[in-house]
Amino acid sequence: MKVSIVPIGNSKGIRIPKAVLQQCNIKKHVDIEVENGHMVIRPYHERPRQNWGKAFEKMHKNNDDQLIIDDNLDLEIEDWTW
């Protein structure tokens, strides 16, 4: 599909047809990357676990990574069913 590049202030933009946005499940935000000289536009998804690794390292350094609840499970307990 051919679309025109239009001026938007000091930038340039394209108009993406509503049907294309719906097919790609794009609501308000997108991720734009350049891959091998091509612009790739993807729906934007939050990355809630993105910095967990650093947070876990910090917790370990602060000795704050101990279990709060005992993780032992007594399978012999009465009324236990799988």
C-alpha positions as a LaTeX table, in Angstrom:
\begin{tabular}{lrrr}
\hline
Residue & $x$ (\AA) & $y$ (\AA) & $z$ (\AA) \\
\hline
Met1 & 0.00 & 0.00 & 0.00 \\
Lys2 & 1.45 & 3.34 & $-1.03$ \\
Val3 & 1.02 & 6.23 & 1.41 \\
Ser4 & 2.34 & 9.77 & 1.28 \\
Ile5 & 4.78 & 11.33 & 3.72 \\
Val6 & 3.25 & 14.51 & 5.13 \\
Pro7 & 4.76 & 17.42 & 7.07 \\
Ile8 & 3.94 & 17.54 & 10.79 \\
Gly9 & 5.58 & 20.63 & 12.28 \\
Asn10 & 9.35 & 20.18 & 11.89 \\
Ser11 & 8.91 & 16.42 & 11.38 \\
Lys12 & 7.36 & 14.14 & 8.79 \\
Gly13 & 4.66 & 11.51 & 9.23 \\
Ile14 & 2.46 & 9.01 & 7.52 \\
Arg15 & $-1.25$ & 8.37 & 7.83 \\
Ile16 & $-2.00$ & 4.76 & 8.70 \\
Pro17 & $-5.46$ & 3.61 & 7.68 \\
Lys18 & $-7.80$ & 2.66 & 10.52 \\
Ala19 & $-8.27$ & $-0.85$ & 9.10 \\
Val20 & $-4.50$ & $-1.46$ & 9.23 \\
Leu21 & $-4.31$ & $-0.21$ & 12.83 \\
Gln22 & $-7.16$ & $-2.54$ & 13.79 \\
Gln23 & $-5.57$ & $-5.54$ & 12.05 \\
Cys24 & $-2.32$ & $-4.92$ & 13.94 \\
Asn25 & $-4.12$ & $-4.25$ & 17.24 \\
Ile26 & $-2.52$ & $-0.82$ & 17.52 \\
Lys27 & $-4.29$ & 1.51 & 19.95 \\
Lys28 & $-2.30$ & 4.60 & 21.01 \\
His29 & 1.43 & 3.80 & 20.95 \\
Val30 & 3.87 & 1.90 & 18.73 \\
Asp31 & 7.48 & 0.74 & 18.88 \\
Ile32 & 9.52 & 1.84 & 15.87 \\
Glu33 & 12.83 & 0.18 & 15.00 \\
Val34 & 15.15 & 0.13 & 12.04 \\
Glu35 & 16.08 & $-3.41$ & 10.95 \\
Asn36 & 18.34 & $-3.92$ & 7.95 \\
Gly37 & 17.45 & $-0.52$ & 6.52 \\
His38 & 13.70 & $-1.04$ & 6.98 \\
Met39 & 11.41 & 0.75 & 9.40 \\
Val40 & 9.45 & $-1.75$ & 11.50 \\
Ile41 & 6.38 & $-0.54$ & 13.38 \\
Arg42 & 4.95 & $-2.81$ & 16.08 \\
Pro43 & 2.20 & $-2.40$ & 18.68 \\
Tyr44 & 3.67 & $-1.05$ & 21.91 \\
His45 & 3.49 & $-3.37$ & 24.89 \\
Glu46 & 4.45 & $-2.47$ & 28.44 \\
Arg47 & 7.44 & $-4.42$ & 29.72 \\
Pro48 & 6.67 & $-4.66$ & 33.44 \\
Arg49 & 9.50 & $-7.14$ & 34.13 \\
Gln50 & 12.13 & $-5.24$ & 32.16 \\
Asn51 & 14.30 & $-4.19$ & 35.13 \\
Trp52 & 13.61 & $-7.14$ & 37.45 \\
Gly53 & 17.15 & $-8.51$ & 37.02 \\
Lys54 & 18.72 & $-5.35$ & 38.42 \\
Ala55 & 16.16 & $-5.21$ & 41.22 \\
Phe56 & 16.91 & $-8.82$ & 42.21 \\
Glu57 & 20.66 & $-8.11$ & 42.23 \\
Lys58 & 20.08 & $-5.12$ & 44.49 \\
Met59 & 17.87 & $-7.20$ & 46.80 \\
His60 & 20.58 & $-9.86$ & 47.01 \\
Lys61 & 23.27 & $-7.30$ & 47.84 \\
Asn62 & 21.03 & $-5.91$ & 50.58 \\
Asn63 & 20.37 & $-9.45$ & 51.83 \\
Asp64 & 16.69 & $-8.80$ & 51.22 \\
Asp65 & 15.96 & $-11.86$ & 49.07 \\
Gln66 & 14.87 & $-14.31$ & 51.75 \\
Leu67 & 11.59 & $-16.19$ & 51.54 \\
Ile68 & 8.76 & $-14.60$ & 53.46 \\
Ile69 & 6.59 & $-17.72$ & 53.47 \\
Asp70 & 7.88 & $-21.25$ & 54.09 \\
Asp71 & 7.85 & $-23.03$ & 50.75 \\
Asn72 & 7.72 & $-26.56$ & 52.20 \\
Leu73 & 4.55 & $-28.38$ & 51.29 \\
Asp74 & 3.33 & $-31.25$ & 53.43 \\
Leu75 & 1.70 & $-33.66$ & 50.97 \\
Glu76 & 0.62 & $-35.94$ & 53.79 \\
Ile77 & $-1.72$ & $-33.33$ & 55.25 \\
Glu78 & $-5.32$ & $-34.46$ & 55.67 \\
Asp79 & $-7.86$ & $-33.29$ & 53.10 \\
Trp80 & $-5.08$ & $-32.65$ & 50.57 \\
Thr81 & $-6.16$ & $-33.42$ & 47.02 \\
Trp82 & $-4.38$ & $-33.06$ & 43.71 \\
\hline
\end{tabular}
